[in-house]
Amino acid sequence: MSELTSKTIAELRDGLRGGEFTAREVAEAYNAAVAGAKLLNAYTVETPEDALAAAAAADKARGQGDLSSLAGIPLGIKDLFATKGVDTTAGSNILKGFKPTYESTVTANLRKAGAGMLGKLNMDEFAMGSSNETSAYGPVISPWRRKGSNVGLTPGGSSGGSAAAIAARIAPGVTGTDTGGSIRQPAAFAGICGIKPTYGRCSRWGIVAFASSLDQAGSMAKSVRDCAILLEAMAGFDPRDSTSLDLPVPKWEANLSSDLRGKRVGIPKEYRIDSVPAEINALWDQGIEWLRDAGATPVEISLPHTKYALPTYYIIAPAEASSNLARYDGVRYGLREEGVKTLDDMYAATRAAGFGEEVKRRVMIGTYVLSAGFYDAYFTKALRVRALTKQDFAKAFEQCDVILTPTAPSAAFGIGETTDPLAMYLNDVFAVPASLAGLPAMSVPGGLDGQGLPLGLHLIGNELDEQIVLNAGLAIEERAGFTARPEKWW
């Protein structure tokens, strides 16, 4: 049974159709794997009965010859997606015990495709973090270990539970969300694939908001093909989301091809940063050669506003967060502190008890930059720089079809090793520009560093061109031959 948890989504789908095993056997294998991996703290809620119910429906449909695209595939769902009747807390004390009466559009789409749910995945509180250490449930522990060390490592964040679940083989595929790199950075740390599509491809309805102009759902899985399969099921127009793109969903899986002849791959000169370890740059150079071998022509490009991307992001995202999180006041749902005398005291006491330190920090930053005396000096200026960043990419894509960079400036670090917030924010230095521009971007594992930890390569495509990102990712995947897995210790 355990061999089922090593299969990709594509292999599970094809095996179910071919009668090699039943959907119930798949669900039982994964339920057992989840139950046996509690030391990782990847799941906040386990829903084995949900996975079994979806499996029963899939086995019945198979008997009738009517299987949908994800029939019999149990998935892990990041705790940011509203799931009807199942705790949805965004990793925060302020929402503990909140059970929505509705389903997010993305998870509803996955259910329509036949998927079941293994449980809700741990995450940084309100998606604010790069290491999964801000979760009210405690940090997720990566299944990876440095050579000769038992130090617990971060799986990245905010989709840390999602990344760890794939790497530990306790989910065949998962949902993630990406605001400034929260799919791609954890994918790199965990040695898996993860894609953020063009902003608007996946509905944000029913996803707990962090920064509304940046948040985007995406897929994380063992392979590029699996990411394409999941993303096809997740995406689509939703009239309930005013930013949702009213466009048909492309056939990303059917159009996968690692033949990049005639394509140009852009190499941004601004991404050569002195402080980045030599191993990161060496892998980047290797990635360039892999894409050249696939037929692509490397060209140097310039993204001159890259150096302003992080400060721009850390003005816009907290500003939007301070507005979005104002709804958590103890009045309508979630935590309410008792024993206070006035309404203002109740607001203050509830938010002080319900929000963690990182959330409070970002709400305060956001409130500051939106205040009357500083709005134009900070927020308005950040919006202008964001527009310039988008222009940089538009000019770059006149010279190339896809952009290749490293995913993160380091491999996974130890839990508790990075305590300076500014140092933590630097984890997203390569990922944030694509988020500001709303572009599709993906991380694909490229190899291991000297300590035996995964390193990722990062691909950025033009608006609505997820296909070139997936195709270039497939080309790297085939040439990298990344098969490393963490040794089981949990």
C-alpha positions as CSV (number, residue, x, y, z in Angstrom):
1,M,0.0,0.0,0.0
2,S,2.8,2.4,0.8
3,E,4.0,2.2,-2.8
4,L,0.9,4.1,-3.8
5,T,2.1,7.2,-1.9
6,S,5.2,7.3,-4.1
7,K,3.2,7.6,-7.3
8,T,2.5,10.9,-9.1
9,I,-1.1,12.2,-9.6
10,A,-0.8,11.2,-13.2
11,E,0.3,7.7,-12.3
12,L,-2.6,7.4,-9.7
13,R,-5.1,8.7,-12.3
14,D,-4.0,6.3,-15.0
15,G,-3.7,3.3,-12.5
16,L,-7.2,3.9,-11.3
17,R,-8.5,4.0,-14.8
18,G,-6.6,0.9,-15.7
19,G,-7.9,-1.0,-12.7
20,E,-4.4,-1.5,-11.1
21,F,-5.8,-0.5,-7.7
22,T,-8.9,1.1,-6.3
23,A,-9.5,4.6,-5.1
24,R,-10.2,3.2,-1.7
25,E,-6.8,1.6,-1.6
26,V,-5.2,5.0,-2.5
27,A,-7.2,6.8,0.2
28,E,-6.4,4.3,2.9
29,A,-2.7,4.4,2.0
30,Y,-2.6,8.2,2.3
31,N,-4.7,8.3,5.4
32,A,-2.3,5.9,7.1
33,A,0.7,8.0,5.9
34,V,-0.9,11.2,7.3
35,A,-1.6,9.5,10.6
36,G,2.0,8.3,10.8
37,A,3.6,11.7,10.2
38,K,2.3,13.8,13.1
39,L,5.8,14.8,14.1
40,L,6.0,16.9,11.0
41,N,3.0,19.0,12.1
42,A,2.0,19.5,8.5
43,Y,-1.7,19.0,9.0
44,T,-3.8,21.1,11.4
45,V,-6.9,19.0,10.8
46,E,-7.2,15.5,9.3
47,T,-10.2,14.4,7.4
48,P,-9.8,10.7,6.5
49,E,-13.5,10.2,6.1
50,D,-13.6,12.8,3.4
51,A,-10.9,11.1,1.4
52,L,-12.7,7.7,1.8
53,A,-16.1,9.2,0.7
54,A,-14.5,10.7,-2.4
55,A,-12.8,7.3,-3.1
56,A,-16.1,5.5,-2.8
57,A,-17.7,7.8,-5.3
58,A,-14.7,7.3,-7.7
59,D,-14.8,3.6,-7.5
60,K,-18.5,3.7,-8.2
61,A,-17.9,6.0,-11.2
62,R,-15.2,3.8,-12.5
63,G,-17.6,0.9,-12.6
64,Q,-19.9,3.0,-14.7
65,G,-17.0,4.3,-16.9
66,D,-17.5,7.9,-15.9
67,L,-14.3,9.1,-14.1
68,S,-13.6,12.8,-13.8
69,S,-10.1,14.2,-14.0
70,L,-9.2,13.9,-10.3
71,A,-11.5,11.1,-9.3
72,G,-10.0,9.1,-6.5
73,I,-7.1,11.5,-5.8
74,P,-7.0,12.7,-2.2
75,L,-5.5,16.2,-1.7
76,G,-4.1,18.3,1.1
77,I,-5.7,21.8,1.3
78,K,-3.9,24.8,2.7
79,D,-5.7,26.2,5.8
80,L,-6.4,29.5,3.9
81,F,-9.1,27.9,1.7
82,A,-12.6,27.9,3.2
83,T,-13.9,24.3,3.5
84,K,-17.5,23.8,4.4
85,G,-17.9,22.4,7.9
86,V,-14.1,21.9,8.4
87,D,-12.0,24.3,10.4
88,T,-10.5,27.1,8.4
89,T,-8.2,29.2,10.6
90,A,-5.5,30.7,8.4
91,G,-3.0,29.4,11.0
92,S,-4.3,32.0,13.5
93,N,-5.7,31.9,17.1
94,I,-8.2,34.5,16.1
95,L,-10.0,32.0,13.8
96,K,-9.6,28.8,15.8
97,G,-12.7,26.8,15.7
98,F,-14.2,28.7,12.7
99,K,-16.1,26.3,10.4
100,P,-17.3,28.0,7.2
101,T,-20.8,27.4,5.9
102,Y,-19.5,27.6,2.4
103,E,-16.7,26.3,0.1
104,S,-14.0,28.3,-1.6
105,T,-14.3,28.3,-5.4
106,V,-10.9,26.6,-5.8
107,T,-11.8,23.7,-3.5
108,A,-15.2,23.4,-5.0
109,N,-13.6,23.1,-8.4
110,L,-11.4,20.3,-7.1
111,R,-14.3,18.5,-5.7
112,K,-16.2,18.8,-9.0
113,A,-13.2,17.1,-10.5
114,G,-13.6,14.2,-8.1
115,A,-10.8,15.0,-5.5
116,G,-11.2,14.2,-1.8
117,M,-9.5,16.0,1.1
118,L,-7.0,14.5,3.4
119,G,-7.0,17.5,5.7
120,K,-6.1,21.1,6.2
121,L,-2.4,22.0,5.9
122,N,-0.4,24.1,8.4
123,M,0.8,27.6,7.3
124,D,2.2,30.9,8.5
125,E,-0.4,32.9,10.2
126,F,-2.5,34.7,7.6
127,A,0.2,33.7,5.1
128,M,2.6,36.1,6.6
129,G,6.0,34.4,6.8
130,S,8.7,32.6,5.0
131,S,9.3,29.7,7.4
132,N,6.0,28.5,8.8
133,E,7.2,29.6,12.2
134,T,4.4,32.2,12.7
135,S,1.6,29.6,12.7
136,A,-0.5,29.4,15.9
137,Y,-0.2,25.6,15.6
138,G,3.6,25.7,15.8
139,P,6.1,25.3,13.0
140,V,6.0,22.6,10.4
141,I,9.1,20.5,10.4
142,S,10.6,19.7,7.1
143,P,11.1,16.0,6.3
144,W,14.6,17.0,5.0
145,R,17.7,16.9,7.2
146,R,21.2,18.3,6.7
147,K,23.9,15.7,6.3
148,G,24.9,14.4,9.8
149,S,22.5,16.7,11.6
150,N,19.2,16.3,13.4
151,V,18.4,20.0,13.4
152,G,14.8,20.7,12.5
153,L,14.6,22.6,9.2
154,T,11.9,24.9,7.9
155,P,9.9,23.7,4.8
156,G,9.6,27.4,3.8
157,G,6.4,29.5,4.0
158,S,3.7,30.4,4.0
159,S,2.7,27.2,2.2
160,G,5.1,25.2,4.5
161,G,2.6,22.5,5.4
162,S,1.8,22.1,1.7
163,A,5.4,21.7,0.7
164,A,6.2,19.3,3.6
165,A,3.2,17.1,2.8
166,I,4.4,16.5,-0.8
167,A,8.0,15.9,0.2
168,A,7.0,13.5,2.9
169,R,4.6,11.6,0.6
170,I,1.6,12.4,2.8
171,A,-0.3,14.0,0.0
172,P,0.0,13.4,-3.8
173,G,-0.9,17.1,-4.5
174,V,-1.9,20.2,-2.5
175,T,-3.2,23.7,-2.9
176,G,-1.0,26.6,-2.0
177,T,-1.3,30.4,-2.2
178,D,1.4,32.8,-3.3
179,T,1.5,36.5,-2.3
180,G,5.2,37.2,-2.6
181,G,6.7,33.7,-3.1
182,S,4.7,31.5,-0.8
183,I,4.3,28.6,-3.3
184,R,7.7,28.9,-5.0
185,Q,10.1,29.3,-2.0
186,P,8.7,26.4,0.0
187,A,8.7,24.3,-3.2
188,A,12.4,25.0,-3.6
189,F,13.1,24.2,0.1
190,A,11.2,20.9,-0.1
191,G,12.5,19.7,-3.4
192,I,9.1,19.7,-5.2
193,C,7.3,21.6,-7.9
194,G,5.0,24.6,-7.4
195,I,3.4,27.1,-9.7
196,K,1.7,30.4,-9.2
197,P,-0.4,31.2,-12.2
198,T,-1.2,34.6,-13.7
199,Y,-3.1,36.8,-11.2
200,G,-6.8,36.1,-11.7
201,R,-6.5,32.6,-13.2
202,C,-7.8,31.1,-9.9
203,S,-10.6,32.7,-8.0
204,R,-9.8,34.2,-4.7
205,W,-13.4,33.8,-3.5
206,G,-13.4,31.8,-0.2
207,I,-9.6,32.3,0.4
208,V,-8.8,34.2,3.5
209,A,-7.3,37.5,2.3
210,F,-3.8,38.7,3.0
211,A,-3.0,41.2,0.2
212,S,-5.8,41.2,-2.3
213,S,-3.9,42.6,-5.3
214,L,-1.2,39.9,-4.8
215,D,-2.8,36.8,-3.4
216,Q,-3.1,33.9,-5.9
217,A,-3.9,30.2,-5.5
218,G,-1.7,27.7,-7.2
219,S,-0.7,24.0,-7.2
220,M,2.2,22.1,-5.6
221,A,3.1,18.5,-6.4
222,K,5.8,15.9,-7.2
223,S,6.1,16.8,-10.9
224,V,5.5,19.5,-13.4
225,R,2.8,17.4,-15.1
226,D,1.0,17.0,-11.7
227,C,1.1,20.8,-11.2
228,A,-0.5,21.2,-14.7
229,I,-3.2,18.6,-13.9
230,L,-4.1,20.3,-10.6
231,L,-4.0,23.8,-12.0
232,E,-6.4,22.9,-14.8
233,A,-8.9,21.7,-12.2
234,M,-8.4,24.7,-9.9
235,A,-8.6,27.5,-12.4
236,G,-11.6,29.2,-14.1
237,F,-13.7,32.3,-14.2
238,D,-15.7,33.1,-11.1
239,P,-18.2,36.0,-11.2
240,R,-18.0,36.3,-7.4
241,D,-14.4,37.5,-7.7
242,S,-14.1,40.8,-9.4
243,T,-10.4,40.1,-10.3
244,S,-11.2,36.7,-11.8
245,L,-10.2,36.4,-15.5
246,D,-13.1,35.6,-17.8
247,L,-11.1,33.3,-20.0
248,P,-11.2,29.6,-20.9
249,V,-8.8,27.3,-19.0
250,P,-6.0,26.1,-21.3
251,K,-5.2,22.4,-21.7
252,W,-1.9,22.8,-19.9
253,E,-1.2,19.1,-19.5
254,A,-2.1,18.1,-23.1
255,N,0.2,20.8,-24.4
256,L,3.2,20.0,-22.2
257,S,6.4,19.8,-24.3
258,S,10.0,20.0,-23.3
259,D,11.0,21.0,-26.9
260,L,12.1,24.7,-26.5
261,R,13.5,25.1,-30.0
262,G,13.0,28.7,-31.1
263,K,12.4,30.0,-27.6
264,R,14.5,32.5,-25.8
265,V,15.3,32.3,-22.1
266,G,16.0,35.6,-20.4
267,I,18.7,35.8,-17.8
268,P,18.3,39.0,-15.7
269,K,21.7,40.6,-14.8
270,E,20.2,42.2,-11.7
271,Y,19.6,38.7,-10.1
272,R,23.4,38.1,-9.7
273,I,23.6,39.1,-6.1
274,D,27.0,39.1,-4.3
275,S,25.7,37.6,-1.0
276,V,24.1,34.5,-2.7
277,P,26.0,31.3,-2.1
278,A,28.1,30.0,-5.0
279,E,26.0,26.8,-5.1
280,I,22.9,28.8,-6.0
281,N,24.7,30.6,-8.9
282,A,26.2,27.3,-10.1
283,L,22.8,25.7,-10.3
284,W,21.5,28.7,-12.1
285,D,24.3,28.4,-14.7
286,Q,23.5,24.7,-15.0
287,G,19.8,25.5,-15.5
288,I,20.8,27.8,-18.4
289,E,22.7,24.9,-20.0
290,W,19.7,22.6,-19.5
291,L,17.4,25.0,-21.3
292,R,20.0,25.5,-24.1
293,D,20.1,21.7,-24.5
294,A,16.3,21.8,-24.8
295,G,16.7,24.1,-27.8
296,A,16.3,27.5,-26.1
297,T,18.6,30.5,-26.7
298,P,19.8,32.3,-23.5
299,V,19.7,36.1,-23.7
300,E,20.8,38.6,-21.1
301,I,17.9,40.9,-20.0
302,S,17.6,43.8,-17.6
303,L,15.0,44.2,-14.8
304,P,16.3,47.5,-13.4
305,H,13.7,48.0,-10.7
306,T,14.5,44.6,-9.1
307,K,16.4,46.2,-6.2
308,Y,13.2,48.1,-5.2
309,A,10.9,45.1,-5.4
310,L,11.2,44.0,-1.7
311,P,10.7,47.4,-0.1
312,T,7.8,48.0,-2.6
313,Y,6.2,44.7,-1.6
314,Y,6.7,45.3,2.1
315,I,4.7,48.5,1.8
316,I,1.9,47.3,-0.4
317,A,1.3,43.9,1.2
318,P,1.1,45.2,4.8
319,A,-1.1,48.1,3.7
320,E,-3.6,45.7,2.1
321,A,-3.3,43.4,5.1
322,S,-4.1,46.1,7.6
323,S,-7.3,46.7,5.7
324,N,-8.2,43.1,5.2
325,L,-7.6,42.1,8.8
326,A,-9.7,44.9,10.2
327,R,-12.7,42.5,10.0
328,Y,-11.3,40.4,12.8
329,D,-12.6,42.4,15.7
330,G,-14.4,39.8,17.9
331,V,-17.9,41.0,16.8
332,R,-19.0,38.6,14.1
333,Y,-16.9,35.4,14.3
334,G,-13.7,34.0,15.6
335,L,-12.1,34.8,19.0
336,R,-13.8,37.3,21.3
337,E,-12.0,38.4,24.5
338,E,-14.4,38.7,27.5
339,G,-14.2,40.7,30.7
340,V,-13.8,44.1,29.1
341,K,-15.8,47.2,29.8
342,T,-16.0,49.0,26.4
343,L,-16.3,48.1,22.7
344,D,-12.9,49.6,22.0
345,D,-11.4,47.5,24.8
346,M,-12.9,44.4,23.3
347,Y,-11.4,45.2,19.9
348,A,-8.0,45.8,21.4
349,A,-8.0,42.8,23.7
350,T,-9.3,40.4,21.0
351,R,-6.7,41.5,18.4
352,A,-3.9,41.5,20.9
353,A,-4.7,37.9,22.0
354,G,-5.7,36.6,18.5
355,F,-2.9,37.9,16.3
356,G,0.7,36.7,16.5
357,E,3.7,39.0,16.5
358,E,4.4,38.9,12.8
359,V,0.8,39.7,11.9
360,K,0.8,42.6,14.4
361,R,4.0,43.9,12.9
362,R,2.6,43.9,9.4
363,V,-0.7,45.5,10.4
364,M,1.2,48.3,12.2
365,I,3.4,48.8,9.2
366,G,0.4,48.8,6.9
367,T,-1.6,51.2,9.1
368,Y,1.4,53.5,9.2
369,V,2.0,53.7,5.5
370,L,-1.7,54.3,4.9
371,S,-2.0,57.1,7.5
372,A,-2.7,60.7,6.3
373,G,0.8,62.0,6.8
374,F,2.6,59.1,5.0
375,Y,0.2,57.8,2.3
376,D,1.8,59.7,-0.5
377,A,5.3,59.3,0.8
378,Y,5.1,55.5,1.0
379,F,2.0,53.8,-0.4
380,T,1.5,56.0,-3.5
381,K,5.2,55.8,-4.3
382,A,5.2,52.0,-3.9
383,L,2.3,51.8,-6.4
384,R,4.4,53.8,-8.9
385,V,7.4,51.5,-8.4
386,R,5.1,48.5,-8.9
387,A,4.0,49.9,-12.2
388,L,7.7,50.4,-13.2
389,T,8.4,46.8,-12.2
390,K,5.6,45.6,-14.5
391,Q,7.0,47.7,-17.3
392,D,10.4,46.1,-16.8
393,F,8.9,42.7,-17.4
394,A,6.9,43.9,-20.4
395,K,10.1,45.2,-22.0
396,A,12.0,42.0,-21.1
397,F,9.4,39.8,-22.8
398,E,10.0,41.7,-26.0
399,Q,13.4,40.0,-26.0
400,C,12.6,36.6,-24.5
401,D,9.8,34.0,-24.0
402,V,10.6,32.9,-20.4
403,I,12.9,34.1,-17.6
404,L,15.1,31.8,-15.5
405,T,16.4,32.8,-12.0
406,P,17.2,31.0,-8.8
407,T,14.1,30.5,-6.6
408,A,15.5,31.4,-3.2
409,P,18.9,32.8,-2.0
410,S,19.6,29.8,0.2
411,A,18.6,26.2,0.9
412,A,16.3,25.5,3.9
413,F,17.5,27.0,7.2
414,G,17.0,25.7,10.7
415,I,13.9,26.6,12.7
416,G,14.8,29.4,15.0
417,E,18.1,30.2,13.1
418,T,16.7,33.3,11.4
419,T,15.1,35.7,14.0
420,D,15.6,39.1,12.3
421,P,12.4,40.0,10.4
422,L,14.4,41.8,7.7
423,A,16.6,38.8,7.1
424,M,13.5,36.6,6.9
425,Y,12.0,38.9,4.3
426,L,15.0,38.5,2.1
427,N,14.0,34.9,1.4
428,D,11.6,36.3,-1.2
429,V,14.1,38.5,-3.0
430,F,13.9,36.4,-6.3
431,A,10.1,35.7,-6.1
432,V,8.6,39.0,-5.2
433,P,9.1,40.8,-8.6
434,A,6.9,38.3,-10.5
435,S,4.2,38.7,-7.8
436,L,4.2,42.5,-8.1
437,A,3.7,42.1,-11.9
438,G,1.0,39.4,-11.5
439,L,3.0,37.0,-13.7
440,P,3.0,33.2,-13.8
441,A,6.0,31.7,-12.1
442,M,7.2,28.2,-11.0
443,S,9.9,26.5,-9.0
444,V,11.3,23.2,-10.1
445,P,13.9,21.2,-8.2
446,G,17.4,21.4,-9.8
447,G,19.7,19.6,-7.4
448,L,21.1,19.4,-3.8
449,D,23.5,21.7,-2.1
450,G,26.6,20.5,-0.2
451,Q,24.5,19.7,2.9
452,G,22.2,17.5,0.9
453,L,19.3,20.0,0.8
454,P,17.2,20.8,-2.3
455,L,17.7,23.9,-4.4
456,G,15.1,25.2,-6.9
457,L,15.2,26.9,-10.3
458,H,12.6,29.6,-10.9
459,L,10.8,30.3,-14.2
460,I,8.8,33.4,-15.0
461,G,6.4,33.7,-18.0
462,N,4.5,36.5,-19.6
463,E,0.9,37.2,-18.6
464,L,-1.4,34.2,-19.3
465,D,1.5,32.1,-20.6
466,E,1.6,29.4,-18.0
467,Q,2.3,27.0,-20.8
468,I,5.9,28.2,-21.5
469,V,6.6,28.2,-17.7
470,L,5.4,24.6,-17.5
471,N,7.2,23.5,-20.7
472,A,10.5,25.0,-19.5
473,G,9.9,23.5,-16.1
474,L,9.5,20.1,-17.8
475,A,12.7,20.6,-19.8
476,I,14.6,21.2,-16.5
477,E,12.8,18.4,-14.7
478,E,13.9,15.9,-17.5
479,R,17.5,17.0,-17.5
480,A,18.0,17.5,-13.8
481,G,16.7,14.0,-13.1
482,F,15.9,15.0,-9.5
483,T,14.9,11.9,-7.6
484,A,16.2,12.7,-4.1
485,R,13.9,12.0,-1.2
486,P,14.3,12.7,2.4
487,E,15.2,9.7,4.6
488,K,12.2,8.9,6.8
489,W,12.9,9.8,10.5
490,W,9.3,10.9,11.5
